[in-house]
Amino acid sequence: MSPRAWIVIYWAVALGLVLLLLQSVSAILLPFAVGFAIAYVLDPVADQFEKLKLSRGLAATLALGLFFLAILLVLLLLVPVLQGQVSDFIRRLPNLVTAARQNVEQLLQFAQERLSPEDLAKVREAASGKLSSVLAWGATALQSVLTSGIAIANLLSLIFITPIVAFFLLRDWDRMVARIDSWLPRPHVALLREQARQVDLTLAGFLRGQLTVCVVMGIYYAITLTVAGLDFGLVIGLLIGIFVFVPYVGAAVGGTLAIGLAAAQFQHWSQVLVVVGLFVFGQTMESNVLTPKLVGARVNLHPVWLMFALLAFGKLFGFVGVVIAVPLAAVIGVVVRFSIQQYLRSPLYDPANIRE
């Protein structure tokens, strides 16, 4: 077997072992993944502080301090408003449920007037089965969240461990990069550095683009839903802005919540259709304008590959996998494109590529 084949086998086995290890500890990965992301984003900020003749430790402390201070200021501005809306939502929940039941009864009466008894029985049976499935799934998920020690541990670790992980990674970032660079095989060091640069550009472009999309969509939904008269529009808009970071999740969660609340709140279906129209327009702008321009051009991922990555990484690593699916898919895309380029230049593709 040729040395090149041994190298391929070695790296394939190493990659498989790493994936197996990560999958086995996926339940505790969340604070480390978030800490790594924070350190990655703040490394340029820490580098700027270092240029002011500050030590790396002090630069990392200042960068993290400013980052968490910004989060704290945002929370201080938004929490009073959100607290009022959440309290109002809890107080009005029984009335919303009653209104939703009345709307469902109106729909059933409408269907009863226009469908035959056989068709109506089929519709009721199908709706009952789907509703039972949804309620069972919701109860199971809620019970899992409330009783799972792992979920509670993840929440606590996200609050207390993530800042510590982010600090140490940010403080030692340059040394870690230099150490990894020293491990690269010397004959291919320039090539590997170039691919690492491509990965870095892809991840940086994804983060900047996706965060911009989150801010724009959060502001759009918060303003438009509030103007449309939907109660708790600000809360829903902010939730969508957060969940939009994971493709397709923000629109699905926010759309379901907003349309459901609109159906329970409004007496006329025309007002519900206004909310539906806002989501159709927002989703159209996000998927056809914002995401392709701000994210797609940098990440260069096909939508089918993106959906596959979300499902595959979610299956392997749970919630953490869903969060990191897009950046990991972008990295894999860089590696795959490079591999295809190498293949097209090799004698495997065309014997004429054999070099003397």
Secondary structure, 3 states (H helix, E strand, C coil): CCHHHHHHHHHHHHHHHHHHHHHHCHHHCHHHHHHHHHHHHHHHHHHHHHCCCCCHHHHHHHHHHHHHHHHHHHHHHHHHHHHHHHHHHHHHHHHHHHHHHHHHHHHHHHHHHHCCHHHHHHHHHHHHHHHHHHHHHHHHHHHHHHHCHHHHHHHHHHHHHHHHHHHHHHHCHHHHHHHHHHHCCHHHHHHHHHHHHHHHHHHHHHHHHHHHHHHHHHHHHHHHHHHCCCCCHHHHHHHHHHHCCCCCHHHHHHHHHHHHHHHHHCCCHHHHHHHHHHHHHHHHHHHHHHHHHHHHHHHCCCHHHHHHHHHHHHHHHCHHHHHHHHHHHHHHHHHHHHHHHHHHCCCCCCHHHCCC
